[in-house]
Amino acid sequence: MDRDPSPQFAAKGDCLVQHVAGCNFSIWRPVLQAAGGFDEALATGAALYEETELCLRVQKLGFGIAFSGSARLQHLAAGMGGCRVPDLSKYLSSLAYNRAILIRRNLRWFQVPVACLRLLLLLVSYAAHYRDLSIFRPGIAGFASGLQAAKQPPICSKYKAAAVHA
């Protein structure tokens, strides 16, 4: 396994993957419908982890996820691509909120402490970088809200989720 944090977008080969990174990708409509579509609860802030959460549900249904190295995309409207979140407080709140949903819905009990510590480490990193301890407040509030939101099944106004059993 390659430990390089690079997303490997320039890779040329084809392979099965566990999830897609936040980027452009294609999904067959019947698979998207079976999985219930993108969870609109994850559409806060920069919509972090919405594709990861969808991939987890797709795999629980027994579908695979493939990377095609020959696929290429050129952004015409957004030369720099990606989401821009000018408000750090809102960004950290939505990051913690969305991570809480992933943690509560998808991790086993023994994985939860490590995932929570990793989120805390991320908040510590932001606080250290910006030299601002108030960063913890929106992160903790977002995490608490996300834990509550995760009690509900994924929400997609276009598709109703199929029953997914872990």
N, C-alpha and C positions, 0 to 999 in steps of 0.2 A: 504494500500500500504506500502510495506517495504521500509524504508528510508536508509537501509544499502547499501553502495556503492558497495558491493561485487557483482560480476556478477552472482552469484548463479549457477555456473557451476556444483556444486555437487548436485543440486536439483534432486529429484527423481520423481516428478509428471509430468504430461502432462498438458499444458495449451496454450491458445492463447496469443500471444505477439504482441507488436507494431512493433518491429524490432529486429534484431539479432545484438549482439555485434560483434566487429571485431574478428572473430574466424572461425572455420570450420563449415560449415553447408551445407545442401543439399537443392536443389531446383529442382522442376520438370522442365524438358526441355521446355515443352509448355508454362509454366509460365514465364520462363526466356526469351523465344523468344517473348512472348506477351509484356513483359516489355522492351524489347530492349537490354537486357544484362547489364553488368556492364558498367557504364559510364567511358570511358577511360580518360576523362578530369580529373577524380579524382585519377588517377594513379601516381600523382606526390609525391615525398617524401615517406612517410610511407603509402600512399594510405588511408589516414584517411577519414572516413565517406562514403566510397564507398558502404558498405553493408547497411548503414542507408538510403542512397539515393535510392538504389535499392528497399529496403523495402517500402519506401514511394510510389514509382511508382507502385509496385506490389499491394499495398492496394488501390491506385486510380483506378486500373483496377478491383477491387472487390474481389481480392483473400485475404485469411487470411494467417497468419503466425503462425505456431505451434512450441512450444518447446516440445521436447521429453526428459524427464528425464532419460529414459533408454538408450539413445544413449551415447556411450563413444568413445573416440579417444585417441590413444597413438601416439605421434610424434616420428617417428623413426629417421628422419634426423636432426631435430632441437630440441635437448633436452630442450632448454629453450623457444622455440616458439617465435612468435611475430616478429615484424620488428625492425631493429636496424638502427638508423639514427645518425651517428657520428657527423654530422655537424648541430649544433643547429640553425644557421641562416637559412639553407635550410629547416629544420624541421618546424620552425615557419612560414616561408613563405608558405610552402605547407599546413600547418594547417589552416592558415588564408585564403588561396586560396580556399581550399575545403569547409570551413565553409561559405565563401561568396557564393559559388555555392548553397549550401543547403539553405541559407537564401533567396537568390533572387528567387530561383525556388519554394520553398515550404512554405514560411511563409506568413501570411497575413500582411498587411501594419502595423497594430498596434503591431505585434509581433517583427517587425524588430528592433526597438530601443533597446528593451531588449536583443535580440540576439547579437546585435553589442556591447552593454555594457558588456555582458558576455565575449565576445571575448577580449575586451579591458582589462577586469579584469584578464583574463588569461595571456595576454601579460604583464600586470603589475606584476603579480605573478612571471613570468619567469625573468623579469627585476630585481625584488627585490631579488629573489633567487641567481641569478648570479651576482648581483650588476653591471648591465651593461645596460644603457639606450639605447645603440645602437640596442638592441633587437627589439625596436619598428619599426625600418626602414624596415627590411624584412617582418615583420608582416603586416604593412600598405601597402607595395608594393604588397604582396601576396593577400591581401584582394581586392585591386583595380583590380588586374589582374583577380581574381576570379569573381568579379562582371561583367566584360566584357565577360568572358568565359560562364557565366550562361545565357547570351542572346541566346546562341546556344542550340539546343536540345541535349539530351544525345547522346554521340557518342560511338558506339560499332561496331568495324569492322566485327564482326561475325553476329550480328543481327541488323535489322532495327527496331526501336521502333514503337510500335503501337501508334495511337493517344490517348493521355491521357488527359482527361478533368477534371479539378478540380471542 
